Every structure is written in structure tokens, then in C-alpha cells.
Amino acid sequence: MKTAAELFTAVPKLHNCAQAVCEGLGFPELVPQMAACGGGRAPLGRCGALHAAMTVAPEDKREQIRQAFLAEMPSETCRELKANGVPCLKCVETAERLAKAALGK
């Protein structure tokens, strides 16, 4: 199975950040619905990678993932992350790592 980073950076580009995280974590059934969550279009303008990580995690772990993401990143919104020069790939890698920990993978 490919990592979220591998899926996100693959050529041709078949996955946005949210799709890459879902598939990289083993949830390919969520890829179609995550098509609308890349590029700052996730709910609340949240980073798509973070949104995907929170979606696949158990409900009681979602806030923990969000807080851990914020401990490493300047924001949880795509627009602010981009304004601060945070590369999308870093968000994908961080979200995948945090979700794996929450899922016990």
C-alpha cells in the first residue's frame, strides 16, 4: 500500500490532499467523497488532509488529532497554512502520521 505522500505526489496527479490521506490510510471507499475537500474546500476551510485524518479516526480521537496538528502547524485552515508557506505535502505527511497513531497503525 502506498503512503499518502506517495499518492499525493504521484504523476499523473490522481489524488488531492484529502483523497491521498484516506487512501494512504486504507480507506479507498472515502476517496470519491473527498474529491470535494481539497484546495481549501473542506468544511470550515480546514486543511483537506486534516479533514480526512479526522474523518477516518474514531470520533473520540478527532479532537486529539486536530490539537496535535495545531501543535505542529500555524493553523488548521488551508488558506492560512498556504499564507504561512506550509507546503501541502507537509500537511499530508503530518495528517497521515497523526491519524495512524490514533488508529493504532
C-alpha positions as CSV (number, residue, x, y, z in Angstrom):
1,M,0.0,0.0,0.0
2,K,1.3,3.4,-0.9
3,T,1.6,6.2,1.6
4,A,-0.5,9.3,1.5
5,A,2.6,11.3,0.4
6,E,3.3,8.9,-2.5
7,L,-0.3,9.1,-3.6
8,F,-0.3,12.9,-3.3
9,T,2.9,13.4,-5.3
10,A,2.2,10.7,-7.9
11,V,2.3,11.7,-11.6
12,P,-0.2,11.8,-13.1
13,K,-1.9,13.6,-10.2
14,L,-5.0,11.4,-9.2
15,H,-5.4,12.5,-5.6
16,N,-5.9,15.7,-3.8
17,C,-4.6,16.0,-0.2
18,A,-7.8,14.6,1.4
19,Q,-8.1,11.7,-1.0
20,A,-4.4,10.8,-0.6
21,V,-4.7,10.7,3.2
22,C,-7.9,8.5,3.0
23,E,-6.4,6.0,0.6
24,G,-3.0,6.0,2.2
25,L,-4.6,5.0,5.5
26,G,-6.6,2.2,3.9
27,F,-10.0,3.9,3.3
28,P,-10.3,3.9,-0.5
29,E,-14.1,3.9,-0.2
30,L,-13.9,7.5,1.0
31,V,-11.8,8.8,-1.9
32,P,-14.8,9.8,-4.1
33,Q,-16.4,11.9,-1.3
34,M,-13.0,13.5,-0.5
35,A,-12.7,14.9,-4.1
36,A,-14.6,18.0,-2.9
37,C,-12.3,18.6,0.1
38,G,-9.0,19.6,-1.5
39,G,-7.8,23.1,-2.0
40,G,-9.4,24.7,1.0
41,R,-12.9,23.3,0.2
42,A,-13.1,21.0,3.3
43,P,-15.7,22.0,5.9
44,L,-14.8,25.2,7.8
45,G,-12.0,25.9,5.3
46,R,-10.0,23.3,7.1
47,C,-6.9,21.7,5.5
48,G,-8.2,18.7,3.5
49,A,-5.5,16.4,4.8
50,L,-6.5,17.2,8.4
51,H,-10.2,16.8,7.5
52,A,-9.5,13.4,6.0
53,A,-7.5,12.3,9.1
54,M,-10.2,13.4,11.4
55,T,-12.9,11.6,9.2
56,V,-11.2,8.2,9.3
57,A,-10.3,8.4,13.0
58,P,-12.7,7.2,15.8
59,E,-14.9,10.1,16.9
60,D,-13.2,10.2,20.3
61,K,-9.8,10.8,18.7
62,R,-10.7,13.6,16.3
63,E,-10.1,16.5,18.6
64,Q,-6.8,15.0,19.7
65,I,-5.7,14.8,16.0
66,R,-6.8,18.4,15.5
67,Q,-4.9,19.6,18.5
68,A,-1.8,17.7,17.6
69,F,-1.9,19.1,14.1
70,L,-2.2,22.6,15.5
71,A,0.8,22.0,17.8
72,E,2.9,21.5,14.7
73,M,1.3,23.8,12.2
74,P,0.4,27.5,12.4
75,S,-3.3,26.9,11.5
76,E,-5.8,24.3,10.6
77,T,-7.2,26.2,7.7
78,C,-5.9,25.7,4.2
79,R,-5.8,29.4,3.4
80,E,-3.7,30.3,6.5
81,L,-1.4,27.3,6.0
82,K,-0.7,28.4,2.4
83,A,-0.3,32.1,3.6
84,N,2.4,30.9,6.0
85,G,4.2,28.9,3.3
86,V,3.4,25.5,4.7
87,P,3.6,23.0,1.7
88,C,0.6,20.8,1.2
89,L,2.9,17.8,1.2
90,K,3.9,18.6,4.8
91,C,0.2,18.7,5.8
92,V,-0.4,15.4,4.1
93,E,2.5,13.7,5.9
94,T,1.5,15.2,9.2
95,A,-2.1,14.3,9.0
96,E,-1.3,10.7,7.9
97,R,1.1,10.3,10.8
98,L,-1.3,11.7,13.4
99,A,-4.2,9.5,12.0
100,K,-2.0,6.4,12.0
101,A,-1.2,7.0,15.7
102,A,-4.9,7.5,16.5
103,L,-5.8,4.3,14.6
104,G,-3.0,2.3,16.2
105,K,-1.4,1.6,12.8
